[in-house]
């Protein structure tokens, strides 16, 4: 995603904190987390996971416990049999990549991944929100790993190709969609401008198996949108926490406040995550002074993210969440709930409370490893548990005959307006 930034004048009650944390994946935010191991230069959390981008190791320790003499000898023996007996010629680099990937897979952690140099570069580009893609939002079931389309953006390649929300993604360029974490699948969908990605889907509404050849394009999508609802209620939808999301949030909120809102709904449903810097900066605008979130590694090193208290909202707030609100969205929801600074409405969140580090290797490849846990301000560890909303309410669209979505029939939004009216 990318958007031209516009400077806006903020109302007196929430002036921009000029000394707050910066935006983007290139800002070092977890220096303590991996102290003595790697130099950290950025933090992000995309589509359901937090990531620390790390510099090449300054004190890398050889993994002697794994690559001992017996293991090295066995690899040479296996390689020899493959060279001698495998019925086709093999590519040395491909076999080596498979070996490295297998080592990481041995951790039995679906969030730890080996990246080739090409995959690593795609990951770095994807984290900036600037990429060539198809303009579709994806979500993944944590248990079954099934990937489905959460949203098709109007006028994008996926829309023009005929893909629809709720389509179940079966494969991408022949790769089984359930064989990897959704963030890695997204990297396979993205690519060079003008190239084509082949996507197989199942459409439950018509019981059809469909194929789409979608041409990648420069997708420019705002991550924040807003609307002034009835009863002077402002509504802000955050799709994901990208590089420019905090600036977009401030711009949209300023417009709503200029319109005289008396309360606010922030919608994080289907928001799978994004940049930690971004969610922290937005919470710094919302919350009084205090701890927002903290992380700890296995050595007990702790790093805290705090709100300066220079700005805060002084009117009622409701936050909508569901089972696809993950990672950075849960940092947001956890802080709001712990401070009792708003009302969480919806269903229990995804439950992603661990941190990954992406570590570049000397040859240009990289590994993503789970390296730490994060905790809400009150010390709650939500991994595998999620965050319970203050008001549990399953989503229901109250106008089933309607041809298109309308907020006035969204039962969770209606409940939020009701609660805000009671708290106003």
C-alpha positions as CSV (number, residue, x, y, z in Angstrom):
1,X,0.0,0.0,0.0
2,X,1.2,3.5,-0.6
3,X,-0.3,7.0,-0.2
4,X,0.9,10.5,-0.5
5,X,1.1,12.0,3.0
6,X,-0.7,15.2,3.8
7,X,0.1,17.4,6.8
8,X,-2.9,18.2,8.8
9,X,-3.5,20.5,11.8
10,X,-4.7,18.4,14.8
11,X,-7.3,19.6,17.3
12,X,-5.9,20.9,20.6
13,X,-6.9,17.7,22.5
14,X,-4.7,15.4,20.5
15,X,-1.7,17.4,19.0
16,X,0.7,15.2,17.2
17,X,3.5,13.9,19.5
18,X,6.6,15.2,17.7
19,X,8.9,13.1,19.9
20,X,7.1,9.9,19.4
21,X,8.4,6.8,17.6
22,X,9.0,7.0,13.9
23,X,7.3,4.9,11.2
24,X,8.5,2.2,9.0
25,X,10.4,-1.0,8.9
26,X,13.8,0.8,9.0
27,X,13.4,2.1,12.5
28,X,15.2,0.2,15.3
29,X,12.7,-0.5,18.1
30,X,13.8,-3.6,19.9
31,X,17.4,-3.0,20.5
32,X,17.4,-4.8,23.9
33,X,15.5,-7.8,22.5
34,X,18.5,-9.4,20.7
35,X,21.3,-7.5,22.4
36,X,24.6,-9.3,22.0
37,X,23.3,-11.4,19.1
38,X,22.2,-9.3,16.2
39,X,21.8,-5.5,15.6
40,X,18.2,-4.7,15.2
41,X,17.1,-2.2,12.6
42,X,13.3,-2.4,12.4
43,X,10.1,-4.0,13.7
44,X,6.9,-4.9,11.9
45,X,4.0,-7.2,12.3
46,X,2.3,-8.2,9.0
47,X,-0.7,-10.4,8.4
48,X,-0.6,-12.0,11.7
49,X,3.0,-11.9,12.9
50,X,5.5,-9.5,14.4
51,X,8.8,-9.3,12.8
52,X,12.1,-7.8,13.8
53,X,14.4,-7.2,10.8
54,X,17.9,-7.8,12.0
55,X,21.3,-6.9,10.7
56,X,23.8,-9.7,9.8
57,X,24.9,-11.3,13.1
58,X,27.7,-9.4,14.9
59,X,28.2,-12.4,17.2
60,X,26.9,-15.4,15.3
61,X,27.5,-18.7,17.1
62,X,27.9,-21.8,14.9
63,X,25.2,-24.3,15.4
64,X,27.6,-27.1,16.4
65,X,24.8,-29.0,18.2
66,X,23.1,-29.7,14.9
67,X,25.8,-29.7,12.3
68,X,28.3,-32.1,13.9
69,X,30.7,-34.4,12.1
70,X,28.1,-37.2,11.9
71,X,25.5,-34.9,10.4
72,X,28.0,-33.5,7.9
73,X,29.0,-37.0,6.9
74,X,25.4,-38.1,6.4
75,X,24.6,-35.1,4.2
76,X,27.6,-36.0,2.0
77,X,26.4,-39.6,1.9
78,X,22.9,-38.6,0.9
79,X,24.2,-36.2,-1.7
80,X,26.3,-39.0,-3.2
81,X,23.3,-41.4,-3.5
82,X,21.2,-38.6,-5.1
83,X,24.0,-37.9,-7.6
84,X,24.4,-41.5,-8.4
85,X,20.9,-42.9,-8.5
86,X,18.3,-40.1,-8.8
87,X,16.6,-40.6,-12.2
88,X,17.0,-37.0,-13.4
89,X,19.7,-34.3,-13.2
90,X,19.6,-32.2,-10.1
91,X,20.3,-28.6,-9.3
92,X,22.9,-28.1,-6.5
93,X,21.4,-24.8,-5.3
94,X,17.9,-26.1,-5.2
95,X,19.0,-29.1,-3.1
96,X,20.9,-26.9,-0.7
97,X,17.9,-24.5,-0.3
98,X,15.8,-27.6,0.5
99,X,18.3,-28.7,3.1
100,X,18.4,-25.3,4.8
101,X,14.6,-25.0,4.7
102,X,14.4,-28.5,6.3
103,X,16.6,-27.4,9.2
104,X,14.3,-24.6,10.0
105,X,11.2,-26.8,9.5
106,X,12.7,-29.1,12.2
107,X,11.8,-26.5,14.7
108,X,8.1,-27.4,14.2
109,X,7.2,-23.7,14.3
110,X,5.0,-22.6,11.4
111,X,6.2,-19.0,11.9
112,X,9.9,-19.9,11.4
113,X,10.9,-19.9,7.7
114,X,14.0,-20.1,5.5
115,X,14.0,-17.5,2.7
116,X,16.1,-17.6,-0.5
117,X,17.6,-14.3,-1.4
118,X,14.7,-13.7,-3.9
119,X,12.1,-14.5,-1.3
120,X,13.8,-12.3,1.3
121,X,13.8,-9.4,-1.1
122,X,10.1,-9.9,-1.8
123,X,9.4,-10.0,2.0
124,X,11.2,-6.7,2.5
125,X,9.3,-5.0,-0.3
126,X,6.0,-6.4,1.0
127,X,6.6,-4.9,4.4
128,X,6.7,-1.4,3.0
129,X,3.2,-1.7,1.7
130,X,4.6,-0.8,-1.8
131,X,4.3,-3.8,-4.2
132,X,2.9,-5.2,-7.4
133,X,0.0,-7.3,-6.5
134,X,-3.7,-8.1,-7.3
135,X,-5.6,-6.0,-4.7
136,X,-7.2,-8.8,-2.6
137,X,-7.2,-9.2,1.2
138,X,-6.5,-12.7,2.5
139,X,-7.2,-14.4,5.8
140,X,-6.2,-17.8,7.1
141,X,-7.9,-20.2,9.5
142,X,-5.4,-20.9,12.4
143,X,-6.4,-24.5,12.7
144,X,-7.0,-25.7,9.1
145,X,-4.6,-23.3,7.4
146,X,-7.3,-22.7,4.8
147,X,-6.9,-19.3,3.1
148,X,-9.9,-17.3,1.9
149,X,-10.4,-13.9,0.4
150,X,-11.5,-11.3,3.0
151,X,-11.9,-8.4,0.6
152,X,-11.7,-7.6,-3.1
153,X,-10.8,-3.9,-3.7
154,X,-12.7,-2.2,-6.5
155,X,-10.9,-1.6,-9.7
156,X,-7.9,-3.8,-8.9
157,X,-6.6,-6.8,-10.9
158,X,-8.5,-9.3,-8.7
159,X,-11.7,-7.4,-9.2
160,X,-11.3,-7.2,-12.9
161,X,-10.4,-10.9,-13.1
162,X,-13.7,-11.8,-11.4
163,X,-12.5,-13.0,-8.0
164,X,-14.9,-12.5,-5.1
165,X,-14.8,-12.2,-1.3
166,X,-15.1,-15.5,0.4
167,X,-13.4,-17.4,-2.5
168,X,-11.2,-20.1,-0.9
169,X,-7.7,-20.0,-2.3
170,X,-6.6,-23.6,-3.3
171,X,-3.2,-22.8,-4.9
172,X,-1.0,-20.1,-6.2
173,X,1.1,-20.9,-9.3
174,X,0.7,-24.6,-8.4
175,X,1.7,-24.2,-4.7
176,X,-0.9,-25.5,-2.2
177,X,-2.2,-22.5,-0.3
178,X,-2.5,-24.5,3.0
179,X,1.2,-25.5,2.9
180,X,2.4,-22.2,4.3
181,X,1.6,-19.3,6.5
182,X,-0.6,-16.7,4.7
183,X,2.1,-14.0,4.8
184,X,4.4,-16.2,2.8
185,X,1.6,-17.0,0.4
186,X,1.1,-13.3,-0.2
187,X,4.7,-13.0,-1.2
188,X,4.1,-15.6,-3.9
189,X,1.1,-13.7,-5.2
190,X,3.1,-10.5,-5.5
191,X,5.7,-10.1,-8.2
192,X,6.9,-7.9,-11.0
193,X,4.5,-5.5,-12.6
194,X,2.7,-6.9,-15.7
195,X,3.5,-10.5,-14.8
196,X,0.7,-13.0,-14.2
197,X,-0.1,-15.2,-11.2
198,X,-2.3,-18.3,-11.6
199,X,-4.8,-18.7,-8.8
200,X,-7.1,-21.7,-8.2
201,X,-10.1,-21.1,-6.0
202,X,-13.2,-22.8,-4.7
203,X,-16.4,-20.7,-4.6
204,X,-18.8,-22.2,-2.0
205,X,-21.8,-20.0,-3.0
206,X,-21.9,-21.7,-6.5
207,X,-20.0,-24.9,-5.6
208,X,-17.5,-24.1,-8.4
209,X,-13.8,-24.7,-8.8
210,X,-12.4,-21.7,-10.7
211,X,-9.1,-20.6,-12.2
212,X,-7.9,-17.0,-12.6
213,X,-4.8,-15.7,-14.4
214,X,-4.4,-12.3,-12.7
215,X,-2.0,-9.7,-14.0
216,X,0.0,-8.0,-11.2
217,X,-0.2,-4.2,-11.1
218,X,0.9,-1.3,-8.9
219,X,-1.7,-1.6,-6.2
220,X,-2.2,1.6,-4.3
221,X,-4.6,1.1,-1.4
222,X,-5.2,3.3,1.6
223,X,-5.0,1.4,4.9
224,X,-7.4,3.8,6.7
225,X,-10.9,5.0,5.8
226,X,-13.4,7.0,7.7
227,X,-17.1,8.0,7.8
228,X,-19.3,10.2,9.9
229,X,-22.2,8.1,11.1
230,X,-25.4,9.2,12.7
231,X,-25.6,10.5,16.3
232,X,-22.3,12.3,15.7
233,X,-20.4,9.0,15.8
234,X,-17.1,8.8,13.9
235,X,-16.1,5.6,12.2
236,X,-12.5,4.7,11.3
237,X,-11.6,1.4,9.6
238,X,-7.9,0.3,9.7
239,X,-7.2,-2.4,7.2
240,X,-3.6,-3.0,8.3
241,X,-0.8,-1.2,10.1
242,X,1.4,-0.1,7.2
243,X,4.2,2.6,6.9
244,X,1.7,5.5,6.3
245,X,-1.1,4.2,8.5
246,X,-0.5,6.5,11.4
247,X,-0.4,9.5,9.2
248,X,-3.6,8.4,7.4
249,X,-5.2,7.7,10.8
250,X,-4.4,11.2,12.0
251,X,-5.7,12.8,8.8
252,X,-9.0,10.9,8.9
253,X,-9.5,11.5,12.6
254,X,-8.8,15.2,12.1
255,X,-11.6,15.3,9.4
256,X,-14.0,13.6,11.7
257,X,-13.2,15.9,14.6
258,X,-13.7,18.9,12.4
259,X,-17.1,17.5,11.7
260,X,-18.0,17.6,15.4
261,X,-17.9,13.9,16.4
262,X,-18.8,13.1,20.0
263,X,-17.6,9.5,20.0
264,X,-15.5,7.1,17.8
265,X,-15.6,3.6,16.5
266,X,-12.4,2.0,15.3
267,X,-12.9,-1.1,13.2
268,X,-10.1,-3.8,13.4
269,X,-12.1,-6.7,12.1
270,X,-10.1,-8.8,9.6
271,X,-7.0,-6.7,10.3
272,X,-4.2,-9.2,10.4
273,X,-1.4,-6.9,11.6
274,X,1.2,-4.6,10.3
275,X,4.0,-2.5,11.6
276,X,4.5,-2.3,15.3
277,X,5.8,1.3,15.0
278,X,2.5,2.2,13.3
279,X,0.2,0.7,15.9
280,X,2.3,2.2,18.7
281,X,2.2,5.6,17.2
282,X,-1.6,5.5,16.8
283,X,-2.1,4.3,20.4
284,X,0.2,7.2,21.5
285,X,-2.3,9.5,19.9
286,X,-5.2,7.8,21.8
287,X,-4.0,6.7,25.2
288,X,-2.8,8.7,28.3
289,X,0.8,8.2,29.4
290,X,1.8,4.6,30.2
291,X,2.9,1.2,28.9
292,X,1.4,0.1,25.6
293,X,3.1,-3.3,25.1
294,X,6.3,-5.1,26.1
295,X,8.3,-8.0,24.7
296,X,10.6,-10.5,26.3
297,X,13.1,-13.0,24.8
298,X,14.2,-16.3,26.4
299,X,17.0,-14.6,28.2
300,X,14.6,-12.3,30.1
301,X,15.5,-9.2,28.1
302,X,12.6,-6.9,28.1
303,X,11.7,-3.9,25.8
304,X,8.8,-1.6,26.5
305,X,6.7,0.6,24.2
306,X,5.1,3.6,25.9
307,X,2.6,6.3,25.3
308,X,4.0,9.7,26.0
309,X,0.6,11.1,27.2
310,X,1.2,14.3,25.1
311,X,-2.1,13.5,23.3
312,X,-5.1,11.4,24.1
313,X,-8.8,11.1,23.1
314,X,-11.3,12.6,25.5
315,X,-14.5,11.1,24.2
316,X,-16.0,7.6,24.2
317,X,-14.4,4.9,22.1
318,X,-15.5,1.5,20.8
319,X,-13.2,-1.0,19.0
320,X,-14.6,-3.8,16.8
321,X,-12.6,-7.1,16.7
322,X,-13.1,-10.6,15.5
323,X,-11.2,-13.9,15.1
324,X,-9.1,-12.4,12.3
325,X,-8.0,-9.4,14.3
326,X,-4.4,-10.5,14.9
327,X,-0.9,-9.5,16.0
328,X,-0.6,-5.7,15.8
329,X,-4.4,-5.5,16.1
330,X,-4.2,-7.4,19.3
331,X,-1.5,-5.0,20.6
332,X,-4.1,-2.3,20.0
333,X,-7.0,-4.2,21.5
334,X,-5.0,-5.4,24.5
335,X,-3.9,-1.9,25.4
336,X,-7.4,-0.4,25.0
337,X,-8.9,-3.2,27.2
338,X,-6.2,-3.1,29.9
339,X,-6.6,0.7,30.3
340,X,-10.4,0.4,30.1
341,X,-10.1,3.2,27.6
342,X,-12.8,1.9,25.3
343,X,-15.2,-1.0,24.8
344,X,-14.2,-4.0,22.7
345,X,-17.1,-5.4,20.8
346,X,-17.2,-8.6,18.6
347,X,-15.6,-12.0,18.9
348,X,-12.4,-13.3,20.5
349,X,-9.3,-12.2,18.6
350,X,-6.8,-14.5,16.7
351,X,-4.3,-15.1,19.5
352,X,-0.9,-14.2,18.1
353,X,1.5,-13.1,20.9
354,X,5.0,-14.1,19.7
355,X,7.6,-12.2,17.8
356,X,9.7,-13.2,14.8
357,X,13.1,-11.9,13.7
358,X,14.2,-11.9,10.1
359,X,17.9,-12.4,10.0
360,X,19.9,-11.9,6.8
361,X,22.6,-14.4,6.0
362,X,26.0,-13.7,4.5
363,X,24.9,-15.1,1.0
364,X,21.8,-12.9,0.7
365,X,19.4,-15.6,2.0
366,X,17.6,-15.1,5.4
367,X,15.8,-16.9,8.1
368,X,12.7,-15.9,10.1
369,X,12.8,-17.2,13.6
370,X,10.4,-16.9,16.5
371,X,12.5,-15.0,19.1
372,X,10.2,-13.5,21.8
373,X,6.8,-13.2,23.4
374,X,4.8,-10.0,23.8
375,X,2.6,-9.0,26.6
376,X,-0.3,-6.5,27.1
377,X,0.2,-3.6,29.6
378,X,-1.2,-5.8,32.5
379,X,1.2,-8.6,31.6
380,X,-1.3,-10.8,29.7
381,X,0.3,-13.3,27.2
382,X,-2.4,-13.8,24.6
383,X,-0.7,-16.3,22.3
384,X,-3.1,-19.2,21.5
385,X,-5.6,-17.5,23.7
386,X,-6.7,-14.3,22.1
387,X,-8.4,-11.3,23.7
388,X,-12.0,-11.6,24.8
389,X,-14.1,-8.6,23.9
390,X,-16.0,-6.7,26.6
391,X,-19.2,-7.4,24.7
392,X,-19.3,-10.8,22.9
393,X,-21.4,-10.4,19.7
394,X,-21.3,-12.6,16.6
395,X,-21.5,-10.8,13.3
396,X,-24.9,-10.7,11.7
397,X,-25.9,-8.7,8.6
398,X,-29.5,-7.6,9.3
399,X,-30.5,-7.1,5.7
400,X,-29.9,-10.5,4.0
401,X,-31.8,-9.4,0.9
402,X,-29.5,-6.4,0.3
403,X,-27.3,-6.5,-2.8
404,X,-24.3,-4.7,-1.1
405,X,-22.9,-4.0,2.3
406,X,-24.4,-1.1,4.2
407,X,-23.2,-0.1,7.7
408,X,-26.7,0.5,9.0
409,X,-27.3,-3.3,8.8
410,X,-24.1,-4.3,10.5
411,X,-25.2,-5.5,14.0
412,X,-21.7,-5.0,15.5
413,X,-21.6,-1.4,14.4
414,X,-25.1,-0.8,15.6
415,X,-24.2,-2.3,19.0
416,X,-21.1,0.1,19.1
417,X,-23.3,3.1,18.4
418,X,-25.7,2.0,21.2
419,X,-22.9,1.6,23.7
420,X,-21.3,4.9,22.8
421,X,-24.7,6.6,23.3
422,X,-24.9,5.1,26.7
423,X,-21.3,6.3,27.6
424,X,-21.6,9.7,26.0
